[in-house]
Structure formats: structure tokens, C-alpha cells
Amino acid sequence: MKSLPRVTLLALLLSAACAPPAIAIRWDDPATLSVPSDASHPEWGAVVLRHERKIMMVKHWFEDSFTQAMDHVVLAILDRSGQGHANVSVHYRSDWKIKGFRARTIAPDHSVHEVEPESIFEDTSREKSGDDEGWKVRVYAFPQVEVGAILEYQYVIEYPYVTTWYWEYCVDDVPVKQYDLTLMVSKDASCLLKAYNTSQDIVKSEDGDFTVMKWSMKDLLPARDEAWTPHKQFTNPWWAMS
């Protein structure tokens, strides 16, 4: 087998070493995923097995700074009413980039069906209309959706700047079994992370050029939407960074 010339090999190594950091997209191992019985959540047609949110802020003094945000959701269909979750839309601004995108269905017989590129559509009709000006929507539908199936999707959006704020409620319109947040901030940037309505601590560590903050929650029920019920801001777990 021919070996690469030293100059070519050196160029490849330098290119890899200089590549900007990026959030990697990885599927969950199907062997670790199981659909709970509908009896465990009789009010709901679906349950989020895991919602993973990862944000990476990279600040450079002499190069372009950016933020990457990943959304990774694994959802189980418990009965026919949960099949409405098969249609998903991703909203993003025209100056943002989708750096990675994957979606798949794991059928009850454990066969895997990925969303094909021809089933993904970009809706730009809202880009110049009213309150939606400057926004795009990526729309797709999961294949082979039936009771007992698991739907998994993940995408990474990149902003051409270091975001100065971000927040999210951890609850959904169905129960969430596991919620995981990872915030990675380069050493040239500063960031504060605060979690509300929870006793779970934020775990902070150092990883190379990044300060890493992690926070997790388990067994979250949807916010109650009833008359005189306090807003979920005061009752349900959520987080904010600035």
C-alpha cells in the first residue's frame, strides 16, 4: 500500500488540528431504549424518553466567534393519539446555519427507518412576512410511525456570534423521563447558568479550552393548563444563561 507523501500527511494533520470545535451528532443505542406501557402514562399518547440540549459558545479575538446549539429528542409513541408527534418543524433565522440534521423511526420490531432527504422540506414562505420576517422552517415527517415506535431526531444550529442569552423550559406537552443540559463555554467567554424550581445542582468542570456546565432532571410532567394555575415559570423546572 502506498504511503502518503510527508507534505500531504502534514497538511492533513494540520487541517485536523486547526478544525473549529463542533458538536457531534450521535444516535442513542437502540438497545438502551424501551417503550413504557401506556398504563404508566394513561393521560398521554406519547412520552419523551430523553431530551438532550447541548450549547457550545466559542469566542475568538482574531477569528470568527460562533455558537452551536443541539436539540436531541427521543420520543416513544404509546397510543394512536401520540402519532401527531410524527410531524416536526424546526425554526431558524436566515443568517443561522443547520450544521447537522438526522431523524429516524425505530419500529416495534426494532427495524430502523431514517428520514430520507427527499422527505425534508425548507419552507421559506414566512421569511418575508410579518412577525416571521427573517425566519425559515425545516419541515419533515417520520416514516413507519405506529404505536410502540420510537422517534429520534437531532439537529445542530450555528449562530454567527456568541449568544448573550438563552433559556428553556424543561417540560413538554407530554411527560419527559430524562432532560440533560450541557453548556460548553470557551475560556475567552464568560457565562452564568441558573436553574429554577429545582434542587438539582449544576455540575461545573474544565475540559481543555472549555468550561463545561451540566444539569439534569428526571420524570417531568407537563405544565398544567388550568384556570388560576400559576405560570410554569413559577412551578416547573427551567434554566437560563447569560
C-alpha positions in Angstrom: 0.0 0.0 0.0 1.4 3.4 -1.0 2.1 5.8 1.9 1.1 9.4 1.7 3.9 11.9 1.0 5.1 13.6 4.1 3.9 17.1 2.9 0.4 15.7 2.2 0.3 13.9 5.6 1.5 17.0 7.4 -1.2 19.1 5.7 -3.9 16.7 6.7 -2.7 16.7 10.3 -2.6 20.5 10.4 -6.1 20.7 8.9 -7.5 18.4 11.5 -5.7 20.2 14.3 -7.0 23.6 13.2 -10.6 22.5 12.5 -13.0 24.5 14.6 -14.7 22.8 17.5 -18.2 21.3 16.7 -21.0 19.5 18.4 -21.1 15.9 17.3 -24.3 14.2 16.4 -24.7 10.6 17.7 -27.6 8.2 17.7 -28.7 6.7 21.0 -28.1 3.0 21.2 -31.5 1.3 20.4 -30.7 -1.4 22.9 -30.9 1.2 25.7 -34.3 2.4 24.6 -37.6 0.9 25.6 -41.2 2.0 25.3 -43.1 2.2 28.6 -46.6 0.8 28.8 -49.4 3.2 28.1 -50.7 2.3 31.6 -47.7 4.1 33.1 -48.9 7.4 31.4 -52.7 6.9 30.8 -53.3 10.5 30.1 -50.7 10.9 27.4 -50.3 9.4 23.9 -46.5 9.7 23.9 -43.6 10.2 26.3 -40.2 11.8 25.8 -37.6 9.2 26.8 -34.8 11.8 26.7 -34.4 15.4 25.7 -30.8 16.4 25.4 -29.8 20.1 24.9 -26.2 21.0 24.2 -24.9 24.5 23.7 -21.3 25.4 22.7 -20.1 29.0 22.8 -16.7 29.7 21.0 -15.3 33.2 21.3 -12.1 34.2 19.4 -10.4 37.6 19.5 -8.9 37.4 16.0 -11.2 34.8 14.3 -15.0 34.5 13.8 -16.8 33.6 17.0 -19.9 31.4 17.0 -22.5 29.5 19.0 -23.7 26.0 18.2 -26.9 24.6 19.8 -28.0 21.0 19.6 -31.5 19.6 20.2 -31.8 15.8 20.6 -35.2 14.3 21.4 -36.1 10.6 21.7 -39.9 10.1 22.0 -42.0 6.9 22.4 -45.5 6.5 20.9 -47.8 4.9 23.5 -51.1 5.0 21.6 -52.7 6.4 18.4 -53.2 9.9 19.9 -49.4 10.2 20.1 -48.9 9.8 16.4 -49.3 13.5 15.9 -45.7 13.9 17.0 -44.6 12.4 13.7 -44.7 15.8 12.1 -41.9 18.1 13.2 -40.8 21.6 12.2 -37.5 23.4 13.0 -37.5 27.2 13.1 -34.3 29.1 12.4 -33.2 32.5 11.2 -31.9 33.1 7.7 -28.4 34.0 9.0 -28.2 30.8 11.0 -26.8 27.5 9.6 -28.0 24.0 10.1 -24.8 22.1 10.7 -26.2 18.7 11.2 -29.6 17.1 11.0 -30.9 13.5 11.4 -34.2 11.8 12.2 -35.3 8.2 12.4 -38.0 5.8 13.5 -37.3 2.7 15.5 -40.2 0.4 14.8 -41.6 -2.1 17.4 -39.9 -4.9 15.5 -36.6 -2.9 16.1 -36.2 -2.1 12.4 -34.8 1.4 11.8 -36.1 3.8 9.2 -34.3 7.1 8.7 -36.0 10.2 7.3 -34.9 10.4 3.7 -33.6 13.7 2.3 -36.5 14.0 -0.2 -38.9 14.0 2.8 -37.3 17.1 4.3 -38.6 20.5 3.1 -37.5 24.1 3.6 -40.4 26.5 4.0 -39.2 30.0 3.1 -42.7 31.4 2.7 -42.6 33.1 6.1 -39.2 34.6 5.5 -40.6 38.0 4.5 -44.0 38.0 6.2 -44.9 40.0 9.3 -43.6 38.7 12.6 -41.9 35.8 10.9 -39.6 38.0 8.7 -36.1 36.6 8.5 -37.1 33.1 9.7 -37.1 29.8 7.9 -38.8 26.5 8.7 -37.5 23.0 8.1 -40.4 20.5 7.9 -40.4 16.7 7.9 -42.4 13.7 8.9 -41.2 10.4 10.4 -41.8 7.2 8.4 -43.3 4.0 9.7 -45.0 5.6 12.7 -47.1 3.2 14.8 -47.9 2.5 18.4 -44.8 1.2 20.1 -42.4 3.1 17.8 -39.6 5.3 19.0 -38.9 8.6 17.2 -35.5 10.2 17.4 -34.3 13.4 15.9 -31.4 15.7 16.4 -30.0 18.8 14.8 -27.3 21.4 15.3 -27.8 25.1 14.5 -24.9 27.5 14.3 -25.2 31.2 15.1 -22.5 33.6 13.7 -21.9 35.1 17.1 -21.6 34.3 20.8 -25.1 34.4 22.1 -25.6 36.6 25.1 -28.7 34.8 26.5 -30.6 31.5 26.2 -33.4 29.9 28.2 -35.7 26.9 28.0 -38.5 25.3 30.0 -37.7 21.6 30.5 -41.3 20.5 30.4 -43.1 19.5 27.2 -46.7 18.8 26.3 -46.1 15.1 27.2 -44.0 13.6 30.2 -40.2 13.8 29.9 -38.3 10.9 31.5 -34.9 12.5 31.2 -33.7 16.0 30.5 -30.0 16.7 30.0 -28.3 20.1 29.5 -24.7 20.6 28.7 -23.2 24.1 28.3 -19.7 24.5 26.9 -18.1 27.9 27.1 -14.6 28.7 25.7 -12.1 30.3 28.1 -12.3 33.6 26.2 -16.0 34.0 27.0 -17.9 34.3 30.3 -21.3 32.9 31.1 -23.6 32.4 34.0 -26.1 29.5 34.2 -29.0 29.4 36.6 -31.7 26.7 37.1 -35.1 27.5 38.6 -37.7 25.5 40.6 -35.3 22.6 41.2 -32.9 21.3 43.9 -30.7 19.7 41.3 -27.2 21.2 41.3 -25.3 22.4 38.2 -22.1 20.5 37.9 -19.1 22.5 36.6 -15.8 21.2 35.2 -13.0 22.1 32.9 -12.4 20.3 29.6 -9.4 21.6 27.5 -10.3 25.0 26.2 -13.9 24.9 27.6 -15.6 25.4 30.9 -18.4 22.8 31.0 -21.7 23.1 33.0 -24.1 20.1 33.2 -27.6 19.9 34.7 -30.2 17.1 34.5 -33.7 16.4 35.6 -35.9 13.2 35.6 -39.6 12.4 35.4 -41.0 15.8 34.5 -44.8 16.1 34.0 -46.3 18.6 31.6 -47.3 22.0 32.9 -50.9 22.2 34.0 -53.0 24.5 31.8 -56.0 25.3 34.1 -57.7 28.4 35.3 -55.9 30.1 38.2 -52.9 27.8 37.8 -49.6 29.7 38.3 -47.5 30.1 35.1 -44.9 27.3 34.6 -42.2 29.9 35.2 -43.1 29.6 38.9 -43.8 25.9 39.2 -41.8 23.9 36.6 -38.0 23.5 36.2 -36.3 25.8 33.7 -32.9 27.3 33.1 -31.4 30.5 31.7 -27.9 31.6 30.8 -26.4 35.0 30.2 
